[in-house]
Amino acid sequence: MRRSDQWERSAREDAPTAREYRDLRRAATNVDQFSLQCEFIIRTMGELGLRAGEVSHIEGDWVDLDRGTLRIPTYSDCSCGYCKSQAELAVSYRPDETDLETELSKRWKPKLEASARTVPYNFDEGLVDLYDRFFAEYDDFPRSRVVINRRVKRVAEAAELVEPDEIYPHAFRGHAAKYHARSGVGAHQLREFMGWSTVDAAMKYIKMVAPDVEREFNRIHKGPY
């Protein structure tokens, strides 16, 4: 593969480039009758940095359409196929200590405590319009990780500049982190925006895009001293 090994994938390394991302966004708006879902997934992960599990559990009451913010809670009652399979897996590991009803009562939760956060999307008029259109059509996002995987695969197949097997949902989160780091968002703000538990992950992205920042400053200021 062009980037990381398929068994050791890293969103930071596998994130689409800015040009590839623009191509994927264009493809998402034209794929088929699910183009609104495709665009919502691509931009929510690729610009707002949500994880697939967060996107698949978005409810209408998480979203403040007037303020242009998305609030990811510490807990959401759910028994979708993914949550049920995770509950069954937990029971299989500790059959003498828990049961399915108990494990289901613990779902859904974001990956980390820090992942419960408020994510603004009002910084971009296109996102504001997308969220208005999406929640005029749907009350909630269909609670299915399979739907996300299928939509991303369909968009990647329709795009011109990427190989479909190089694009997967979590790679879009890497694009979001790079995009905001390159735009000048500070480490602590980026950590909070992305829902990381420490600032270390944010620093890795900031260091990764630092050469781009340096080149841009040199271009604007006609080169270094």
Legacy VTK file of the C-alpha trace (Angstrom):
# vtk DataFile Version 3.0
C-alpha trace
ASCII
DATASET POLYDATA
POINTS 225 float
0.000 0.000 0.000
1.091 3.615 -0.524
1.058 4.447 3.181
1.105 2.281 6.300
0.833 -1.485 6.290
-2.793 -2.633 6.214
-2.402 -4.409 9.548
-0.796 -1.447 11.286
-2.803 1.447 9.930
-2.374 4.921 11.343
-4.808 7.737 10.670
-1.932 10.178 10.964
-0.048 8.461 8.133
-3.041 7.368 6.065
-4.965 10.650 6.058
-5.875 11.810 2.547
-3.959 14.816 1.276
-5.773 18.119 0.868
-6.196 17.455 -2.857
-7.430 13.908 -2.279
-9.853 15.129 0.353
-11.336 17.695 -2.029
-11.777 14.908 -4.569
-13.501 12.697 -1.968
-15.804 15.544 -0.957
-16.813 16.072 -4.584
-17.439 12.355 -5.021
-19.575 12.239 -1.859
-22.046 14.755 -3.273
-22.651 12.726 -6.432
-22.490 9.037 -5.575
-26.120 7.897 -5.396
-29.342 8.285 -3.389
-27.258 8.254 -0.208
-25.161 11.272 -1.165
-26.404 13.298 1.823
-25.300 10.565 4.226
-21.979 10.249 2.395
-21.285 13.959 2.578
-22.286 14.042 6.253
-19.926 11.184 7.110
-16.965 12.499 5.119
-17.156 16.038 6.461
-18.064 15.103 10.048
-15.016 12.857 10.245
-12.752 14.759 7.854
-13.280 18.253 9.255
-14.804 17.788 12.708
-12.618 14.805 13.594
-15.294 12.489 14.971
-14.602 8.785 15.315
-16.799 6.310 13.419
-18.416 5.177 16.670
-19.301 8.773 17.494
-20.785 9.436 14.061
-22.857 6.256 14.106
-24.460 7.274 17.416
-25.251 10.912 16.640
-28.750 11.813 17.765
-30.674 14.897 16.783
-30.596 16.253 20.313
-26.779 16.209 20.265
-26.904 19.004 17.708
-27.677 22.664 18.341
-28.566 23.884 14.871
-28.899 27.490 16.032
-25.445 27.643 17.620
-23.790 25.297 15.124
-22.385 22.900 17.703
-22.362 19.142 18.222
-22.258 17.789 21.779
-20.906 14.269 22.336
-22.274 13.044 25.685
-20.633 10.818 28.285
-23.331 8.175 27.731
-26.138 7.359 25.320
-28.629 4.528 25.710
-28.121 2.150 22.806
-28.621 -1.470 21.805
-27.621 -1.238 18.135
-25.887 -4.163 16.478
-22.424 -2.829 17.238
-23.170 -2.094 20.901
-24.849 -5.466 21.300
-21.859 -7.281 19.814
-19.528 -5.390 22.165
-21.738 -6.318 25.118
-21.766 -9.968 24.064
-17.975 -9.884 23.747
-17.656 -8.488 27.272
-19.900 -11.273 28.593
-17.823 -13.921 26.803
-14.699 -12.665 28.589
-16.319 -12.589 32.039
-19.333 -14.917 31.979
-19.315 -15.418 35.764
-19.138 -11.708 36.529
-21.635 -10.071 34.197
-24.564 -10.637 31.844
-25.881 -9.154 28.621
-28.384 -6.813 30.254
-25.693 -5.364 32.523
-23.257 -4.850 29.667
-25.888 -3.255 27.435
-26.667 -0.800 30.231
-23.121 0.538 29.865
-23.474 1.423 26.165
-22.990 3.647 24.295
-19.966 5.560 25.657
-17.279 7.497 23.784
-13.870 5.875 23.542
-12.234 8.083 26.190
-13.490 10.254 29.018
-12.019 13.229 27.180
-14.006 12.284 24.082
-17.200 13.639 25.644
-16.941 17.139 24.249
-18.631 19.937 22.338
-17.505 20.264 18.733
-18.252 23.526 16.915
-19.022 23.398 13.214
-20.151 27.006 12.846
-16.695 28.023 11.586
-17.695 26.850 8.097
-20.883 27.918 6.299
-20.817 24.753 4.210
-20.946 22.602 7.351
-23.758 24.737 8.766
-25.748 24.197 5.565
-24.942 20.459 5.539
-26.137 19.969 9.113
-29.323 21.942 8.409
-30.044 19.744 5.383
-29.127 16.494 7.123
-31.300 17.015 10.183
-34.194 18.246 8.057
-34.048 14.794 6.417
-33.089 12.570 9.387
-33.867 12.619 13.102
-30.679 10.711 13.935
-27.807 9.063 12.129
-28.585 5.403 11.295
-26.993 3.508 14.181
-24.691 1.310 12.183
-20.930 1.161 11.756
-21.601 -0.966 8.673
-23.401 1.984 7.061
-20.343 4.177 7.612
-17.991 1.566 6.147
-20.223 1.103 3.095
-20.633 4.820 2.452
-16.899 5.507 2.760
-16.107 2.627 0.422
-18.648 3.908 -2.105
-17.190 7.416 -2.003
-13.630 6.113 -2.367
-14.665 4.051 -5.390
-16.283 7.100 -6.992
-13.288 9.369 -6.369
-10.636 9.828 -9.052
-7.459 10.471 -7.077
-7.410 7.677 -4.479
-7.229 3.913 -4.408
-10.329 2.574 -2.605
-8.344 0.232 -0.365
-6.239 3.146 0.885
-9.222 5.006 2.324
-11.038 3.906 5.453
-13.188 5.816 7.977
-10.553 6.581 10.603
-8.215 8.067 7.990
-10.588 11.021 7.718
-10.036 11.803 11.389
-6.351 12.108 10.590
-7.200 14.623 7.880
-9.182 16.713 10.372
-6.282 16.820 12.821
-3.806 17.826 10.094
-6.187 20.403 8.663
-6.665 22.203 11.969
-3.012 21.889 12.978
-2.004 23.420 9.651
-4.573 26.177 10.166
-2.806 27.176 13.366
-4.972 25.622 16.082
-2.894 25.266 19.244
-2.016 21.940 20.833
-4.373 22.197 23.804
-7.275 23.390 21.680
-6.621 20.623 19.146
-6.541 18.016 21.937
-9.922 19.204 23.184
-11.423 19.424 19.697
-10.325 15.892 18.777
-11.183 14.355 22.156
-7.708 13.072 23.030
-6.794 12.415 26.663
-3.371 14.088 26.432
-1.733 16.762 24.349
0.864 14.308 22.968
-1.252 13.281 19.983
-1.884 16.914 19.097
1.834 17.658 19.194
2.536 14.804 16.767
0.194 16.348 14.209
1.554 19.842 14.759
5.121 18.603 14.268
4.048 16.675 11.173
2.677 19.784 9.439
5.438 22.102 10.703
7.407 21.910 7.403
4.275 23.066 5.556
3.913 25.994 7.957
7.576 26.928 7.521
7.336 26.807 3.730
4.248 29.020 3.775
5.903 31.584 6.033
8.961 31.586 3.788
6.761 32.112 0.748
4.900 35.024 2.344
8.021 36.656 3.742
10.186 35.917 0.666
12.359 33.310 2.338
14.339 32.983 5.557
17.027 35.457 6.632
LINES 1 226
225 0 1 2 3 4 5 6 7 8 9 10 11 12 13 14 15 16 17 18 19 20 21 22 23 24 25 26 27 28 29 30 31 32 33 34 35 36 37 38 39 40 41 42 43 44 45 46 47 48 49 50 51 52 53 54 55 56 57 58 59 60 61 62 63 64 65 66 67 68 69 70 71 72 73 74 75 76 77 78 79 80 81 82 83 84 85 86 87 88 89 90 91 92 93 94 95 96 97 98 99 100 101 102 103 104 105 106 107 108 109 110 111 112 113 114 115 116 117 118 119 120 121 122 123 124 125 126 127 128 129 130 131 132 133 134 135 136 137 138 139 140 141 142 143 144 145 146 147 148 149 150 151 152 153 154 155 156 157 158 159 160 161 162 163 164 165 166 167 168 169 170 171 172 173 174 175 176 177 178 179 180 181 182 183 184 185 186 187 188 189 190 191 192 193 194 195 196 197 198 199 200 201 202 203 204 205 206 207 208 209 210 211 212 213 214 215 216 217 218 219 220 221 222 223 224
